[in-house]
Amino acid sequence: MQDETLSALRKFVAPEFVFGVGCLQLVGQYARNLGGSKAFVVSDPGVCAAGWLQRTLASLDEAGLRHSTFTHVSPNPLFQEVEEGAELFAEQGCDIIVAVGGGSVIDCAKAIGLVSANGSDARDFVGVDNVPAPMPPTICIPTTAGTSADVSQFAVLRDPDARRKLLIISKAVVPDLSLIDPATLTTMNPYLAACTGVDALVHGIEAYVSSGHSPLTDLHALEGIRLISANLLKSIAEPDNLDYRSNMMLGSLEAGLAFSNASLGAVHAMSHSIGGVLDLPHGECNALLLDHVLAFNYNAAEERYRRIAVSMGLDVKGLSVTEVRKQLVAAARTLREAAGIHGGFSPRGVNRTDVHELAAFSLRDPCIVTNPRQPQQRDIEVVYEEAL
């Protein structure tokens, strides 16, 4: 009986976060409160061009904190970039990290923190709970409503030599603070908004059907799905509408809290595989895989997918299992196409000859463990082939 009780236990880990338009300007105050004297600010060229890095540095200046910047971050961040950042962190005598950007920037910043705190290669931390010491104080300012790296226990890095994306999963990867300012979304281009928005939707869906779900994660997952489904297309059509942008940022946060604690599934395992081999954008890969994985998984979690359909705004009352499955799969495809994400993987450089290797990598990804239906190699190959 005791073993059964313990197996049902779930923990929930989240950072402190501040949500609302204008909260970015608090970064200097919070950095000072965390004991920082010199901030290592990680960003990328796109965020610099949008002006958010400059606003962050102005807040740090106002608080009297010195700072050094590092903007050499790829869309799929590399281990080499983490090493470069950690070397600069030490050279500059920094003692706090501030990440301003999307998931790539935040993942890179978190990994820099791990290397700086532990004095070893970032590859040593790959896997689950392999981080001996926590990061230096870390503040995240997300500029996309997508990855939720600012609240998660995950950091994803690409190893081009191994042609793989590798995951670091640990509560030591959770930042100290996230300043979640919906105004930062107003400078995203429509395609980035679409890809990151669908990524957030997948977080909610996969967390809700994950074998690691709990009542706590379920609440966040369903609310994230509802908010994103209702606001994604509106936010793309009216990019300066802060109500829509706020709802998207809140939906991303809700879904992020869910997946960080319930983990994910086959969409992410397969997306990580493609991103590792072919360096394609993560959110785009998720969008192209979602409807195919829904069809594959559906019968393993029928009632949960029915609730997901309701949260997406579908009227499924009285419909059979087959009809609900058909409507949900169609709704996922319709949403991503309406958001501007068209076609399949073939035009993006994925060939049928790649499928076997991609499937093998997917089956070794930690996210596959909590997928509601445990696939075999051929199952994953078929899903990839359908998505070509």
C-alpha positions in Angstrom: 0.0 0.0 0.0 2.8 2.4 0.9 4.5 1.7 -2.5 1.2 2.5 -4.3 0.9 5.8 -2.4 4.4 6.8 -3.2 4.0 6.0 -6.8 1.1 8.5 -7.0 3.1 11.4 -5.6 3.8 14.4 -7.8 6.0 17.4 -7.3 5.5 20.9 -8.8 8.4 23.2 -9.4 8.2 26.8 -10.6 10.2 29.9 -10.3 9.1 33.2 -9.0 7.5 35.2 -11.8 6.0 38.6 -12.4 3.4 38.9 -15.2 2.2 42.1 -16.9 2.9 44.8 -19.4 5.9 46.8 -18.3 7.4 44.4 -15.9 10.6 44.2 -18.0 11.6 47.5 -16.5 11.9 45.8 -13.0 14.9 43.7 -14.1 17.4 46.1 -12.5 15.6 46.2 -9.2 15.3 42.4 -9.0 18.9 41.8 -10.1 20.1 44.0 -7.3 17.7 42.3 -4.8 19.3 38.9 -5.8 22.7 40.2 -4.8 24.1 40.9 -8.3 26.9 43.4 -8.9 27.6 42.6 -12.6 25.1 41.0 -14.9 25.8 38.7 -17.8 23.1 39.5 -20.3 22.4 36.9 -22.9 20.4 37.8 -26.0 20.4 37.4 -29.8 20.6 39.8 -32.8 16.8 39.7 -33.4 16.0 40.8 -29.8 18.7 43.5 -30.1 17.1 44.8 -33.3 13.7 44.9 -31.5 15.1 47.1 -28.7 14.4 44.8 -25.8 18.1 44.2 -24.9 18.6 48.0 -24.8 15.6 48.4 -22.4 17.0 45.7 -20.2 20.4 47.3 -20.1 18.9 50.7 -19.3 17.1 49.2 -16.3 20.3 47.6 -15.1 22.1 51.0 -15.5 19.4 52.7 -13.5 19.8 50.2 -10.7 23.6 50.8 -10.7 24.6 47.3 -11.9 27.4 46.8 -14.3 26.9 44.4 -17.2 28.4 42.4 -20.0 26.5 41.2 -23.1 26.6 37.9 -25.0 24.5 37.7 -28.2 26.2 34.8 -30.0 23.2 32.4 -29.8 21.9 30.3 -32.7 18.2 29.5 -33.2 19.0 26.0 -32.0 21.7 26.8 -29.4 25.0 24.9 -29.6 27.2 23.5 -26.9 30.1 25.5 -28.3 28.1 28.7 -27.7 27.5 27.7 -24.1 31.3 27.2 -23.7 32.0 30.6 -25.2 29.4 32.2 -22.9 30.8 30.5 -19.8 34.3 31.7 -20.6 33.1 35.3 -21.0 31.0 35.1 -17.8 34.2 34.2 -15.9 36.5 36.7 -17.7 34.1 39.5 -17.0 33.6 38.7 -13.3 29.9 38.4 -13.6 27.7 37.0 -10.7 24.2 37.1 -12.1 22.6 36.0 -15.4 19.9 37.9 -17.3 18.4 36.2 -20.4 16.4 38.3 -22.8 14.9 36.4 -25.7 13.1 33.3 -26.8 13.7 29.7 -25.8 17.0 29.5 -27.6 18.5 32.4 -25.7 17.1 31.2 -22.4 18.3 27.6 -22.8 21.7 28.9 -23.7 21.8 31.2 -20.7 20.7 28.5 -18.3 23.4 26.1 -19.7 26.0 28.9 -19.3 24.9 29.2 -15.7 25.3 25.5 -15.1 28.8 25.4 -16.6 29.8 28.5 -14.6 28.6 27.0 -11.3 29.9 23.5 -11.8 33.1 24.0 -13.8 32.5 21.2 -16.3 31.3 20.6 -19.8 27.5 21.1 -20.4 27.4 17.6 -21.9 28.0 16.3 -18.3 24.5 17.5 -17.4 22.6 15.8 -20.2 19.8 13.6 -18.9 17.6 13.7 -15.8 18.9 15.1 -12.5 22.6 15.2 -13.5 23.3 18.7 -12.2 25.4 18.8 -9.0 25.2 22.6 -8.2 22.6 25.2 -9.2 23.1 28.1 -11.5 24.1 31.6 -10.4 21.1 33.8 -9.8 19.2 33.8 -13.1 16.5 36.2 -14.4 14.6 35.4 -17.6 12.7 37.9 -19.8 10.8 35.8 -22.5 10.1 37.6 -25.8 8.0 34.8 -27.4 4.8 33.1 -26.2 6.2 29.7 -26.9 8.9 27.7 -25.3 8.3 28.7 -21.6 12.0 28.0 -21.0 11.8 30.8 -18.5 9.7 28.6 -16.1 10.8 25.1 -17.0 13.1 22.4 -15.8 14.4 21.8 -19.3 17.3 23.1 -21.4 17.8 21.9 -24.9 21.1 22.2 -26.8 22.2 21.0 -30.2 25.3 18.9 -30.9 26.0 19.2 -34.7 28.7 16.6 -34.6 26.3 14.0 -33.1 23.4 15.4 -35.2 21.3 15.4 -32.1 19.5 17.7 -29.7 20.3 16.8 -26.1 18.1 17.6 -23.1 19.2 18.7 -19.6 16.3 18.1 -17.2 16.7 19.2 -13.6 15.1 21.5 -11.0 18.5 23.1 -10.9 17.7 24.5 -14.4 14.7 26.4 -13.2 15.5 30.2 -13.1 15.1 32.3 -10.0 12.8 34.7 -11.6 10.9 35.3 -14.8 9.6 38.8 -15.8 6.8 38.0 -18.3 6.0 41.1 -20.2 3.4 40.7 -23.0 4.6 43.9 -24.7 7.7 42.0 -25.9 5.5 40.0 -28.2 4.5 43.0 -30.3 7.8 42.9 -32.2 7.6 39.2 -33.3 7.0 38.6 -37.0 3.9 36.7 -37.9 5.6 33.4 -38.7 7.6 33.4 -35.4 4.4 34.2 -33.6 2.7 31.2 -35.3 5.5 28.7 -34.7 6.0 29.7 -31.0 2.3 29.8 -30.4 1.7 26.3 -31.7 4.7 25.1 -29.7 3.0 26.4 -26.6 -0.2 24.7 -27.6 1.6 21.4 -28.0 3.1 21.9 -24.5 -0.5 22.0 -23.1 -1.7 19.1 -25.1 1.2 16.8 -24.4 1.3 17.7 -20.7 -2.4 16.8 -20.4 -2.1 13.4 -21.9 1.4 12.7 -20.4 1.7 9.6 -18.2 3.3 12.0 -15.7 0.3 14.3 -15.4 -1.3 15.3 -12.1 -4.3 17.4 -11.0 -2.0 20.4 -10.6 -0.6 20.1 -14.2 -4.0 19.3 -15.6 -5.4 22.7 -14.5 -2.6 24.6 -16.1 -2.6 22.5 -19.3 -6.3 22.9 -20.1 -6.2 26.6 -19.4 -3.2 27.0 -21.6 -4.9 25.1 -24.4 -8.0 27.3 -24.1 -6.1 30.6 -24.1 -3.8 29.7 -27.0 -6.6 28.2 -29.2 -8.8 31.3 -28.7 -6.0 34.0 -29.2 -3.3 32.7 -31.5 -4.9 33.8 -34.8 -6.2 37.0 -33.3 -2.7 37.9 -32.0 -1.2 37.4 -35.4 -3.9 39.4 -37.1 -3.6 42.3 -34.6 0.0 42.2 -33.4 -0.2 45.4 -31.3 -3.3 44.3 -29.4 -2.0 43.8 -25.9 -5.1 41.9 -24.8 -4.5 39.2 -27.3 -0.7 39.3 -26.7 -1.4 39.0 -22.9 -3.6 36.1 -23.4 -1.0 34.3 -25.5 1.7 35.0 -23.0 -0.5 33.8 -20.2 -1.5 30.7 -22.2 2.2 30.0 -22.8 3.0 30.4 -19.1 0.1 28.0 -18.1 1.2 25.4 -20.6 4.9 25.8 -19.6 4.1 25.2 -15.9 2.2 22.1 -17.0 4.8 20.5 -19.2 7.7 21.4 -16.9 6.2 19.2 -14.2 4.3 16.6 -16.3 6.9 16.3 -19.2 5.9 15.9 -22.9 5.5 13.3 -25.5 6.1 12.1 -29.1 5.7 15.5 -30.8 8.6 16.9 -28.9 10.7 13.7 -29.1 10.3 13.7 -32.9 10.8 17.5 -33.2 14.0 17.3 -31.2 15.2 14.6 -33.5 14.6 16.6 -36.7 16.0 19.8 -35.1 19.2 17.9 -34.2 19.7 16.3 -37.6 18.6 19.1 -39.9 18.6 22.2 -37.7 15.0 23.1 -38.4 13.0 25.6 -36.2 11.6 23.8 -33.2 8.1 25.3 -33.2 7.7 24.7 -36.9 8.6 21.0 -36.4 6.0 20.7 -33.6 3.4 22.3 -35.8 4.0 19.9 -38.7 3.9 16.9 -36.4 1.0 17.7 -34.1 -2.0 16.4 -36.1 -0.2 13.2 -37.1 0.8 12.4 -33.5 -2.7 13.2 -32.3 -4.1 10.6 -34.7 -1.5 8.1 -33.5 -2.0 8.7 -29.8 -5.8 9.2 -29.7 -7.1 5.8 -28.7 -4.6 5.6 -25.8 -6.2 8.6 -24.0 -9.7 9.1 -25.5 -11.3 11.0 -22.6 -8.4 13.3 -22.2 -8.3 14.1 -25.9 -12.1 14.8 -25.7 -11.4 17.4 -23.0 -8.7 18.9 -25.0 -11.1 19.2 -28.0 -13.5 21.1 -25.7 -10.7 23.4 -24.5 -9.9 24.1 -28.1 -13.5 25.3 -28.6 -14.9 22.3 -30.5 -18.5 21.1 -29.9 -18.1 17.4 -29.4 -21.1 16.7 -27.2 -22.7 13.4 -28.2 -20.0 12.5 -30.8 -18.5 9.1 -31.0 -14.8 8.4 -30.3 -14.1 8.3 -34.0 -15.9 11.5 -34.7 -14.1 13.4 -31.9 -10.7 12.1 -33.1 -11.5 13.2 -36.6 -12.5 16.7 -35.5 -9.5 17.2 -33.2 -7.0 16.1 -35.8 -8.6 18.4 -38.4 -8.7 21.3 -35.9 -5.0 21.0 -35.2 -4.2 21.0 -38.9 -6.6 23.9 -39.7 -5.2 26.1 -36.9 -1.5 25.7 -38.0 -2.4 26.3 -41.6 -4.5 29.4 -40.7 -1.5 30.6 -38.7 0.6 30.4 -41.9 2.4 27.1 -41.4 1.9 25.1 -44.5 3.1 21.9 -46.2 5.2 19.1 -44.7 8.8 18.2 -44.1 9.8 17.2 -47.6 10.0 20.8 -48.9 12.1 21.6 -45.8 14.8 19.1 -46.7 13.6 15.9 -44.9 13.9 12.8 -47.1 12.4 9.4 -46.7 15.9 8.1 -46.4 16.2 10.2 -43.2 13.2 8.6 -41.5 14.9 5.5 -39.9 17.6 7.6 -38.2 15.1 10.2 -37.1 12.9 7.5 -35.5 15.9 5.9 -33.8 16.9 9.3 -32.2 13.2 9.9 -31.2 13.0 6.7 -29.3 16.1 7.7 -27.2 14.6 11.1 -26.3 13.4 11.5 -22.7 10.1 13.0 -23.8 9.0 9.7 -25.4 8.9 8.1 -22.0 5.7 9.9 -21.0 3.9 9.7 -24.3 0.5 8.1 -23.7 1.1 5.4 -26.3 4.5 3.7 -26.3 5.6 3.5 -29.9 8.0 1.1 -31.7 10.5 2.1 -34.3 8.2 1.4 -37.2 5.4 3.4 -35.5 7.5 6.5 -35.4 8.8 6.0 -38.9 5.2 5.9 -40.2 4.3 9.1 -38.4 7.3 10.8 -40.0 6.4 9.4 -43.4 2.8 10.8 -43.1 4.3 14.2 -42.2 6.6 14.4 -45.2 
